């Protein structure tokens, strides 16, 4: 009989994704066939699955921890924000619609059906499913129709362990307060709690830990110290990307767009000893000593072009290129580099055309079809073969396409300016390929020292599992699953 356990949090960003990844690796090392599951995720950082869909990047990392290929069932509902009030709704890997926040509630009944279908499919093929909640069950104003936390747990009869974050302060109130506001029925599903991200001597929290146990009556599964290597794992939130400043290194700046997407492209660069990586925040200028500017993917290309101009980054980019600097646009960033971005059908927002940055002689037209595929390519400049993935709408063409960034099955992909300093490509994940990353950095004169990014991620997952085994009652957590 397949068992399941759900990790919910007292709030967003309390470390649920890392906890689930570590527990998945710990369970897999026990010889269990285990799979991750998140009923509903909200993220523009997505991964392409083996069955031709897309899921949240956190579930991709968790699947890696399990040793499993990615499937759309691991994250059946993915919300991808396009504006401050609206999101694209992806169901079992495919776009269903775009809705405003107030309209989303009307979709939830049919979404719960897809959620349970995917969950039951995972259960039928595994010994254990470890489920990650979203946000917090304490948001009781959202409880009606909930598919992400207690609504799902009740529908699927899955026991819950509540994780609190002591690093942000007030963890006693986080956990005790959650019990105070959720219903009695939901509270009965909670099997216990754990405390995450403790810095210092955990024994100093013994009295607080006992107070939580005594007040709630819930079992405690331990206090987990802060895991300092978390930054080496692919980030799902752009705010989690660690700026990596190194004296004398290649100075790479990534523009922190308002609808930034698939920014895990940057993770391998951050770990290179010869690269100083900065995620530029709103209002910060592109410094004069920048060697390379990366314009990342975006869920709203025209919207982020406007955002980019509001920061003055368009002027900074022109000055950067005049100084001899390099620019790489990936996916939406590639589209921005052209002369125009046309959206006659209003696929990303109001229909219309937006002037691009004019650094590549290409034009993009948005189309309703979405390309989702893993891709093998050859970098035109170095001849280096590499693997990446595509996840985009729109077609790009123009004069600079005669100088492709890469070739895919003998076809031109991307574009390069006549002086070779500005490049654009639809291929995400290129820097994960050690050979490509080494060739790209060497051409820019950077020191190359990390020859095994994927091996590094695997080793960190093992150390995360060891960390969890040392400090939490993993046997007790797995015993709770049913």
C-alpha positions in Angstrom: 0.0 0.0 0.0 1.5 3.3 -1.1 1.9 5.9 1.7 2.0 9.7 1.6 3.2 12.5 3.8 2.6 16.2 3.3 5.0 19.0 4.5 3.1 22.3 4.9 4.6 25.6 6.1 3.7 28.4 8.4 4.3 30.7 5.5 5.9 31.1 2.1 9.7 30.5 1.8 10.0 28.7 5.1 12.1 26.0 3.4 9.4 23.5 2.4 11.0 22.8 -1.0 14.4 22.0 0.5 12.8 19.9 3.2 10.9 17.8 0.7 14.0 17.4 -1.5 16.1 16.2 1.5 13.4 13.8 2.7 13.0 12.5 -0.9 16.7 11.7 -1.0 16.7 10.2 2.5 13.7 7.9 1.6 15.3 6.9 -1.8 18.5 5.9 0.0 16.4 3.6 2.2 15.5 1.7 -1.0 12.0 3.2 -1.4 10.5 4.2 -4.7 9.5 7.8 -3.8 8.1 10.7 -5.8 7.5 14.4 -5.0 4.1 16.0 -5.4 3.0 19.6 -5.2 -0.8 20.1 -6.0 -0.4 23.8 -6.9 2.7 25.8 -7.4 3.1 29.5 -8.4 6.3 30.1 -10.2 7.7 31.3 -13.5 10.7 29.1 -13.1 9.6 25.9 -14.8 11.2 22.7 -16.0 10.3 20.7 -19.1 9.2 17.1 -18.4 9.9 13.8 -20.1 6.2 13.7 -21.1 6.3 17.0 -22.9 4.9 19.4 -20.3 6.1 21.8 -17.6 6.3 21.7 -13.8 7.7 24.0 -11.1 11.5 23.9 -10.9 11.4 22.9 -7.2 9.6 19.7 -8.2 12.3 19.0 -10.8 14.9 19.2 -8.1 12.8 17.0 -5.8 12.5 14.4 -8.7 16.2 14.5 -9.1 16.5 13.8 -5.3 14.3 10.7 -5.9 16.2 9.6 -8.9 13.0 9.9 -11.1 12.3 11.4 -14.5 10.1 14.5 -14.4 6.5 14.0 -15.1 3.6 16.5 -15.2 1.9 14.6 -12.4 4.5 15.8 -9.9 3.0 19.4 -10.2 -0.4 19.2 -11.8 -1.4 22.9 -11.4 1.3 25.5 -12.1 0.3 29.2 -11.9 2.7 31.5 -13.9 2.1 35.2 -13.1 1.9 37.4 -16.1 0.7 40.6 -14.4 0.2 41.7 -10.8 -3.4 40.4 -10.9 -3.4 37.6 -13.5 -1.6 34.3 -14.1 -1.4 31.6 -16.8 -2.9 28.4 -15.5 -1.0 25.2 -16.5 -2.8 22.0 -15.8 -0.9 18.7 -16.1 1.8 20.4 -18.1 -0.4 22.2 -20.6 -1.7 25.8 -20.7 -5.4 25.8 -19.8 -6.2 29.5 -19.6 -5.1 32.9 -18.2 -7.2 34.2 -15.3 -7.3 37.1 -12.9 -6.9 36.3 -9.2 -10.6 36.7 -8.4 -11.6 34.4 -11.3 -9.3 31.6 -10.2 -11.6 30.4 -7.4 -14.2 29.4 -10.1 -11.6 27.0 -11.6 -10.7 25.2 -8.5 -13.4 22.5 -8.5 -12.2 21.2 -11.9 -8.6 21.6 -10.9 -9.0 19.4 -7.8 -10.1 16.6 -10.1 -6.9 16.9 -12.1 -4.8 17.2 -8.8 -6.3 14.0 -7.4 -5.9 12.2 -10.7 -2.2 13.0 -10.8 -1.7 12.2 -7.1 -3.4 8.8 -7.5 -1.3 8.0 -10.6 1.9 8.7 -8.6 0.7 6.6 -5.7 0.0 3.7 -8.0 3.7 3.7 -9.2 5.6 4.4 -6.0 6.0 3.2 -2.4 5.9 6.8 -1.0 4.7 10.2 -2.2 6.1 13.3 -0.3 3.8 16.3 -0.8 4.7 19.9 -0.6 2.1 22.5 0.4 2.0 26.1 -0.9 1.9 29.2 1.2 0.3 28.4 4.5 -2.8 26.6 5.9 -3.2 29.6 8.2 -4.5 31.6 5.3 -8.0 30.5 6.3 -9.6 33.1 4.1 -8.5 30.9 1.2 -9.6 27.6 2.7 -12.9 27.3 0.7 -12.1 25.4 -2.4 -8.4 25.0 -1.4 -6.4 22.6 -3.5 -2.9 23.4 -2.2 -2.9 22.7 1.5 -5.6 21.4 3.9 -8.2 21.1 1.1 -6.0 18.7 -0.7 -4.9 16.9 2.5 -8.6 16.3 3.4 -9.5 15.2 -0.1 -6.6 12.7 -0.3 -6.5 11.8 3.4 -2.8 12.7 3.8 -1.2 13.4 7.2 0.5 16.8 7.6 3.7 17.9 9.3 3.9 21.7 9.8 7.3 23.4 9.2 8.1 26.8 10.9 11.0 29.1 10.0 12.9 30.4 13.1 15.3 32.5 10.9 12.5 35.1 10.3 11.6 35.2 14.0 8.4 34.4 15.9 8.4 30.6 15.2 6.4 29.9 18.3 3.6 32.2 17.2 3.9 30.8 13.7 3.1 27.2 14.8 0.8 27.9 17.7 -1.0 30.5 15.8 -1.6 28.2 12.8 -3.3 25.7 15.2 -5.4 28.5 16.6 -6.9 29.6 13.3 -7.4 26.4 11.3 -10.5 24.3 11.9 -10.6 21.4 14.3 -11.0 19.0 11.3 -7.9 20.3 9.6 -6.0 20.3 12.9 -6.7 16.6 13.3 -4.7 16.0 10.1 -1.6 17.6 11.6 0.7 14.8 12.9 3.4 17.2 14.2 5.8 20.0 13.5 9.4 20.8 12.9 11.5 24.0 13.2 13.7 25.0 10.2 16.7 27.3 9.6 18.0 27.5 13.1 21.4 29.4 13.4 23.6 28.7 16.4 23.2 26.1 19.2 19.8 24.3 18.7 19.7 23.4 22.4 19.1 27.1 23.2 15.6 26.6 21.8 14.7 23.6 24.0 12.3 25.6 26.1 10.6 27.1 23.1 10.4 23.7 21.4 8.8 22.2 24.5 6.3 25.1 24.8 5.1 24.4 21.2 4.6 20.7 22.0 2.8 21.4 25.2 0.6 24.1 23.8 -0.4 22.4 20.6 -0.3 18.8 21.7 1.5 18.0 18.4 4.6 15.7 18.2 7.9 17.4 17.5 10.2 16.0 14.8 13.2 18.2 15.6 15.0 21.5 15.0 16.9 21.7 11.7 20.0 24.0 11.6 20.4 26.3 8.7 21.8 24.4 5.7 24.5 26.7 4.3 24.9 24.9 1.0 21.3 25.5 -0.1 22.5 28.2 -2.5 24.2 25.5 -4.6 20.9 23.9 -5.5 18.7 25.4 -8.3 16.7 28.3 -7.0 13.0 28.6 -7.6 12.7 32.2 -6.3 14.9 34.9 -7.9 15.4 36.4 -4.4 17.2 33.2 -3.4 19.9 33.6 -6.0 23.2 34.4 -4.2 25.3 37.1 -5.6 28.8 35.7 -6.1 31.4 38.4 -5.8 35.0 37.3 -6.6 38.0 39.6 -6.9 39.3 39.7 -10.4 36.7 37.4 -11.9 34.6 37.9 -15.1 31.9 40.4 -14.0 28.5 39.0 -15.1 25.3 41.0 -14.4 21.8 39.6 -14.8 18.9 42.0 -15.1 16.3 41.2 -12.4 13.2 41.6 -14.5 9.8 41.9 -12.8 8.5 38.7 -14.5 11.8 36.9 -14.6 11.5 33.3 -15.7 13.7 30.2 -15.7 16.5 32.1 -14.0 18.1 28.8 -12.8 20.1 29.3 -16.0 22.4 31.4 -13.7 23.0 28.7 -11.0 26.0 27.1 -12.7 27.7 30.4 -13.3 27.4 31.4 -9.6 29.5 28.4 -8.7 32.3 29.2 -11.1 35.5 30.4 -9.2 36.3 32.8 -12.1 32.8 34.4 -12.3 31.4 37.3 -10.2 27.6 37.1 -10.7 25.3 39.9 -9.7 21.5 39.8 -9.9 20.7 43.5 -10.5 17.7 44.8 -8.6 15.3 47.5 -9.6 16.8 50.9 -9.5 20.4 49.7 -9.6 22.5 50.7 -12.6 24.7 48.5 -14.8 28.2 49.2 -13.5 30.9 50.4 -15.8 33.1 47.4 -15.0 30.6 44.8 -16.2 31.9 42.4 -18.7 28.7 40.5 -19.6 25.0 41.4 -19.2 22.5 38.5 -19.3 18.9 39.4 -20.1 17.0 36.4 -18.7 13.7 34.8 -19.6 10.5 36.6 -18.9 6.8 35.6 -18.6 5.9 39.0 -20.1 8.4 40.2 -22.7 6.7 43.4 -23.6 5.8 44.2 -20.0 9.4 43.6 -18.9 10.7 45.7 -21.8 8.8 48.6 -20.2 10.1 47.6 -16.7 13.7 47.5 -18.1 13.3 51.0 -19.5 11.9 52.3 -16.2 15.2 51.3 -14.6 17.2 53.1 -17.2 18.8 49.8 -18.2 18.2 50.4 -21.9 20.6 53.4 -21.8 23.0 51.4 -19.6 23.0 48.6 -22.1 23.9 50.9 -25.0 26.7 52.3 -23.0 27.9 48.8 -22.1 28.0 47.7 -25.7 29.8 50.9 -26.8 32.5 50.1 -24.1 33.0 46.7 -25.8 30.9 44.7 -23.3 29.0 41.5 -24.2 25.3 40.8 -24.0 23.4 37.5 -23.9 19.7 37.3 -24.1 18.0 34.1 -23.2 14.4 33.3 -24.4 12.4 36.5 -23.5 15.7 38.3 -23.2 16.5 37.3 -26.8 13.2 38.7 -27.9 13.9 42.0 -26.2 17.2 42.4 -28.0 15.5 42.7 -31.4 13.9 45.7 -33.2 10.3 44.9 -32.2 8.1 42.5 -30.3 4.7 42.1 -31.9 1.7 40.6 -30.2 -1.2 41.1 -32.7 -3.5 38.6 -30.8 -2.8 40.0 -27.3 -1.4 36.7 -26.1 0.7 38.2 -23.4 -1.5 41.2 -22.7 -3.1 44.0 -24.7 -2.6 43.5 -28.4 0.1 45.7 -30.0 3.8 46.2 -30.8 6.6 47.3 -28.5 9.9 48.7 -29.7 12.8 46.4 -28.7 16.3 47.3 -27.6 17.6 47.3 -31.2 20.8 45.4 -30.4 20.0 42.5 -32.8 18.5 42.9 -36.2 15.5 40.6 -35.6 11.8 40.9 -35.0 9.6 38.6 -32.7 5.9 37.9 -33.2 4.1 36.2 -30.4 2.1 33.1 -31.4 -0.4 31.0 -29.4 1.6 27.8 -29.8 4.1 27.0 -27.0 7.3 25.1 -27.6 8.2 22.7 -24.8 11.1 20.4 -25.6 14.5 19.2 -24.4 17.1 20.1 -27.1 20.5 19.0 -28.3 22.4 21.8 -30.0 25.9 22.8 -31.2 27.3 26.2 -30.2 28.2 27.9 -33.5 31.2 29.9 -32.1 33.0 27.0 -30.4 31.6 23.9 -32.1 30.7 22.6 -28.6 27.7 20.3 -28.4 25.4 20.8 -25.4 21.9 20.0 -24.1 19.3 22.6 -23.1 15.6 23.0 -23.2 13.0 25.3 -24.8 9.9 26.7 -23.1 8.6 29.7 -25.0 6.0 31.2 -27.3 6.8 33.4 -30.2 8.9 33.2 -33.4 12.0 35.4 -34.1 13.5 36.1 -37.5 15.7 38.7 -39.2 19.1 39.5 -40.7 21.1 38.5 -37.7 19.6 35.0 -37.8 22.2 34.4 -40.6 24.7 34.3 -37.8 23.1 31.7 -35.4 24.0 31.3 -31.8 23.7 27.5 -32.3 22.5 24.8 -34.6 19.8 22.3 -33.7 19.5 19.3 -36.1 21.4 21.4 -38.7 19.0 24.4 -38.3 20.0 27.8 -37.2 19.0 28.7 -33.6 19.3 32.2 -32.1 21.2 35.2 -33.5 24.5 37.0 -33.1 25.3 40.6 -34.0 27.8 41.4 -36.7 30.5 42.3 -34.2 29.8 39.1 -32.2 29.2 41.0 -28.9 25.4 40.6 -28.7 23.9 37.1 -28.8 20.4 35.7 -28.3 19.1 32.2 -27.9 15.9 30.4 -27.0 17.8 27.7 -25.2 17.6 27.5 -21.5 19.9 25.3 -19.3 22.9 25.7 -21.5 25.3 26.5 -18.6 24.5 23.3 -16.9 26.5 21.6 -19.6 30.0 21.6 -18.4 31.6 21.5 -21.8 29.6 24.4 -23.1 30.1 26.5 -20.0 33.8 25.9 -20.1 34.0 26.9 -23.8 31.8 30.0 -23.3 33.7 31.3 -20.3 37.1 30.5 -21.9 36.2 32.6 -24.9 35.6 35.5 -22.6 38.9 35.0 -20.8 37.4 33.7 -17.5 39.0 31.2 -15.2 37.1 27.9 -15.4 37.2 25.6 -12.4 33.9 23.8 -11.9 33.8 20.9 -14.3 30.9 19.0 -12.7 27.8 21.1 -12.0 25.4 18.1 -12.1 27.8 16.1 -9.8 27.9 19.1 -7.4 24.1 19.2 -7.2 23.9 15.4 -6.5 26.6 15.7 -3.8 24.8 18.7 -2.2 21.5 16.7 -2.2 23.3 13.9 -0.4 24.7 16.3 2.2 21.2 17.8 2.6 19.8 14.3 3.3 22.7 13.7 5.8 21.9 17.0 7.5 18.2 16.1 7.8 19.0 12.6 9.1 21.3 14.1 11.7 18.9 16.6 13.1 15.3 15.4 12.4 13.5 12.3 13.4 13.3 10.9 9.8 12.1 7.5 10.9 9.4 9.1 12.9 8.4 11.3 9.9 8.2 8.3 7.5 6.2 6.4 10.1 3.6 9.1 10.1 3.0 8.5 6.3 -0.1 6.6 5.4 
